Amino acid sequence: MRVGSGGFWQVLCCLLAIIVCSSSARQQAQAQTGKRFALVIGNSNYQQVGHLTNPRNDAVLISASLQAVGFEVETLFDLGEEAMGAALDSIAERASSLDVIAFYFAGHGLQKNGKNYLVPVDAKLKTETAIERETIGLQSFMDVMERVPISLVFLDACRNNPFAEQLLAKSKAQGRSVPVQQGLATVRAIGDMLITFATLPNTLALDGDTDNSPFARALARHIKTANTEVSVLMKRVTRDVMAETGGEQRPQQLSQMQTEFYFSKNAETPTAAAPQTKTLLAVYPGKATTGQEVSLLADVPHSCSPSFINLAPSNKVTPIPLKFFKVIDLGNGQTRHEISPGSRYGLVVQEQDERGLHRIGFFCAPTDAVEADAKIKLLRAINARLKNGELSGTTAGDGQDAAAYHFSEYVVQ
């Protein structure tokens, strides 16, 4: 992997004798209300109407936030019609085994005759009659999710939509009306279901001036808030989105929920010794090929001074300097470190990079762990945890103060 714009970063001091064993599946945090599952879709690369900047980034961010509060998450990108249908079939098959299900969609959506449709990336939509054939109805997802005791729907799908614009323009030129509108239509929540639109019905949401939409950024920030019932939590999301957009965008929640739901409950005050309740780590994609960039996002407490590294399959350790990261103070006691596609410094897979399982992440070095020997000891201690499939946790090293760490896995093909 080429780190930054200056070529391959040299291994820390020397090639460390760290034995990385075969992959162990990441263990999800225990959910407070039974089996939790989330389907997250980010559609950015539309074939007919061009690229949406943020849905892919938004999906990565929301996925990591849901994982941090105990959801098993399936994250999918740039789905065509067939793949979106397969994703719907997949959640239908597992619905009976779930206690909580969440669905987040970022991309294009439109309404026709008061019904909402989510647009796959391969849709053409030359006429309004193609909408039902080339899209997936929101109601189809709601019908499946209704089978789960608690269901949560988040739709960041009201961005400026060229599909709707083209259909409206064509109908106007032909002197006729068309039952298609920008934005999404109001729907009725069924049972213990919460439906959240990124903006009011029949209006447009903003894609955002940064790497994430205002709605995704606010939702990810508040999902991790402990001991806050979801209806109260979403009011805070609405407040933040309105503040960021100067009142131009106002999320709306539709719900008839009678059951209280908490993303996180009875969380202890986070410390450096408990990174699983304090940190967030997202890596995309799960599989990367030569020339492809690997995105990395980590939320760490202010008390943590993170050292980022990549562990290759054959003992090689590649440090990732902090100067390569975009750093944002989240205002909640955490700092976000992010390397995203197109950044000045990228993590680019090179032809000479080892194929196979890589681990990438960080550890919070204690103040006395500044020398190379001390870092080597820490890495060996962390590796012992990784062998047991503990991708996040703490280690005391060899007589040193406890150091928090958090890693994720991806495969170089």
Residue, then its C-alpha position, 0 to 999 in steps of 0.5 A: m500500500r502506498v501511504g501518502s503521495g511520497g511512496f511506500w512508508q518505511v516500516l517502523c524501525c525494522l520489520l517486526a516479528i509479529i505473527v498475524c494468524s488467520s482471520s477471525a470474524r469480528q465479534q459484534a457488541q452485544a445488543q441490549t434488546g436482542k438480535r440487531f441487524a442493519l442494512v445500509i445502502g449508499n448509491s453514488n455512481y448513477q450511470q445515467v445522471g452522474h455521480l452523487t458525492n456523499p452517499r458512499n461516505d455516508a453509508v460508511l459512517i452510518s455503518a460504523s456508528l451502528q456497529a458501535v452500538g451492537f448492530e450486525v451491519e451489511t453495507l452495500f454500495d452502488l446497487g443496480e436493480e437486481a442487487m437491490g432486489a437481492a438485498l430486499d430478499s436477504i432481509a426478508e429471509r432473516a426477519s423472523s430471527l431479529d428483534v431490531i432492524a434498521f435500514y439506511f438508504a443514501g442516494h436518489g429517491l422520487q415519488k409517483n402518485g404519492k408512493n416512494y421509490l428508491v433508485p438503483v444506479d442502473a435505472k434509466l427512467k426514460t418515462e414515468t411508466a418505467i419507475e415501477r419497473e426500474t426502481i424498488g418501492l420503499q413500501s416493499f422494504m417497509d412490508v418486510m421490516e414490519r415483521v420485526p418487533i422494532s424497525l427503524v428506517f432512515l432515508d437520506a434519499c431526497r437529494n436534487n434528482p435529475f431523474a425527476e427533473q427530466l421527467l417533469a421537463k419532458s411532460k411540460a414540453q409535451g403539454r401534459s402533467v406527470p404524477v412525479q415529484q421531487g423529494l419523497a411523499t409522506v408514508r404511514a408507519i406501521g407498528d413499532m416502526l420509526i421512519t425518518f426522512a432527511t428532510l420534509p416531504n416533497t422537499l430536497a435534502l442537501d448532499g453537503d459541502t463536506d464528505n458527508s451529508p448534514f443528516a448522516r453527520a448528525l445521525a452518526r453523532h447522536i446514535k452513540t449517545a447513551n440512555t437516550e430514547v430514539s424519539v428524543l435522539m432524533k429531535r437532536v438530529t433535527r436540531d443539528v441539521m437545521a442549525e447546519t443548513g440555516g433552517e433550509q433542511r428539516p428532517q421529519q420523523l413518522s412513528q407510532m412506536q409504543t415501545e421505547f428503544y435505545f441505541s445504547k443504554n447504561a453505558e459507563t463513562p468511557t475511558a481509555a481502557a474501554p475503547q469498545t464504548k469509546t471509539l469508532l472505526a470504519v474501513y472501506p472497502g472490505k476488498a481492494t485491488t491494485g490502484q484502489e484507495v482504502s478509506l479510513l475513519a476513526d473517532v477517538p477520545h480526546s484522551c487518546s493520542p492515536s498511532f495508526i498502522n497497517l499490519a500486512p499478512s507477513n509481519k510487515v508493519t506500516p505506520i500511517p502518520l497523523k499528518f495524513f489525516k483530516v482531523i475534526d473535533l466532534g464536540n462530544g469529547q471525541t476527535r475524528h481522523e479521516i482519510s477518504p478517496g481523493s484526499r491529498y494523502g491516500l492509502v492506495v493499493q500497489e501492485q507489489d503489496e501483499r495479497g491477503l488479509h490486512r489489519i488496519g487501525f490504531f492504538c492509544a499509546p501511553t505517555d511512556a510508550v514513545e520509544a521504538d522498543a516500547k511500541i514494539k512491545l505494545l504491538r506484540a501485546i496487541n497482536a496476542r489479542l488479535k490472534n483471539g479475534e479481539l479487534s478492539g480492547t486494551t492491553a497492558g503490554d509488558g508491564q506498561d500502562a494499559a493501551a487501548y486499540h481498535f483494528s478492522e480487517y480488509v483483503v487485498q486481492 
